[in-house]
């Protein structure tokens, strides 16, 4: 219990917001103070450090909302296919990942593109995850080379991990990548969460098969999703994941930033805080 309360204090008490709440029919009675909502079906959502919200729609359109829920910008690149990756850890450099064309597009605060990085298939035959590093460089994991790379905006390698296949079975179903100030985190639905240090060197693996999502809440806490259930992790393999209670069973996606929570349920997105 002491360990749990210490973790809650470190992440600003946001877990206190998500008390169990029964009944999909009561969608308007969210715990805490509901700030705004919008009718949208989303493929992915996110909150940045300035409490701005981002909704990636199924057709590839990215919408940005102000903290009070006003639509302030939209972005779309039809020629690159449908994006599957979105990283808003730096509000001034929004990363959008288009896997079909192995292209990273970086947007400014107005969602205007100002950088585009195309990954050469000869060098990166199967990039599965891309994230924005805290040093304004890109992290890319390649599933054929079993290596995590750090790249600049010209696509030049600035650092890399060891080949993960040298000492053990590498990630076989690698997917989403997230970066924080203390390290880099790779989701592998077959084997769990792979953890690298800030230089990209492999540290350890959480044996949590079934993961498909990870985000960095703080230097001490990660939010993950396993088989549709959200959990939070302390950054130590000795700590067990703890359930993240949702307002009701209809919630499909969650993003957390400090005391603000953004959720998607059906065709509706709601932002609230306590």
Secondary structure, 3 states (H helix, E strand, C coil): CHHHHHHHHHCCCHHHHCCCCCCHHHCCCCCCEEEEEEECCEEEEEECCCCCEEEEECCCCEEEECCCCCEEEEECCHHHCCCCEEECCCCCCEEEEEHHHCEEEEECCCCCEEEEEECCCCCCCCEEEEEECCCCCEEEEECCCCEEEEECCCCCEEEECCCCCCCCCCCCCEEEEEECCCEEEEEECCCEEEEEECCCCEEEEEECCCEEEEEECCCCEEEEEECCEEEEEECCCCCCCEECCCCCCCEEEEEEECCEEEEEECCEEEEEEC
